Amino acid sequence: MQRLAVDQRKLLGDRAPWHPGDLAWQRWQHAGREKEWELRRWDDLAWSWLRLDSGTLEHDVHTRHRHLLDDVLAEPRARTTWAFADDREHVAALTRHGFVTPGTRLHFFARDLEEAPLVPHLPDGFCARTVEDADLTERVAIHRDVWAPSRVTEESYANVCGAWPYRSTLDCVVEASDGCFAAYALLWPDDENGVGELEPVGVRREFRRRGLGAAVCAFALRRWYEEGGRRAIVYCMTEDACALYESLGFRRHATLVEFAR
């Protein structure tokens, strides 16, 4: 699945639907709950991932083998799935299989890194850094606070940290003077394509509106540049999140739409 994501980006650039970091994050944050989904694979050309509780069908089909879309979308238990809004071939395939009602939209953003991004000045008492092994408990705590209710646990996040292509040197936080993490941004590398992905990003509620979200993202992008990355991507749904990424130089280039049967 990750190999296909890397290969798709070589062919499609920013129009690639997945990043290997997406798949690592989705897979390993849910480690131990494998009975809740069903995976299928068509050699190395396509895969589908059905979440049995929600009926959401995630999938990827090699751009040169899109005839496999009909096989993937024929899954009778699927209730929702996704396609780029302007991808007529994909939307037509969805229509053939009864996915006709548009819903949630996920906006795709990208930017070049021609030079190391500047990290905004942090308020007194705050510093930006990358995580260490001893930070596991607090790293999980901030994620659970930001995305409550969250099913991420210390065990599942340890699995994330052990998965390719995670690197602790790209797992970035803004730390307050008392050791509490105020904000975080996890950047996933795709070294073959030189494209890093921010996923996920969060700021604890009590620390919002202080510029810490922008600061931690800029710090993560700078770390990625220092490790050789020259392009970055991010996704967002809300206006506030999209505005944050636009302020960091990202530009919207596509929108992924959820379709329901």
Secondary structure, 3 states (H helix, E strand, C coil): CHHHHHHHHHHHHHHCCCCHHHHHHHHHCCCCCHHHEEEEEECCCEEEEEECCCCEEEEEECCCCHHHHHHHHCCCCCCEEEEECCCHHHHHHHHHCCCCEEEEEEEEEEEECCCCCCCCCCCCCCEEEECCHHHHHHHHHHHHHHCCCCCCCHHHHHHHHCCCCCCHHHEEEEECCCCCEEEEEEEEEECCCCEEEEEEEEECHHHCCCCHHHHHHHHHHHHHHHCCCCEEEEEECCHHHHHHHHHCCCEEEEEEEEEEC
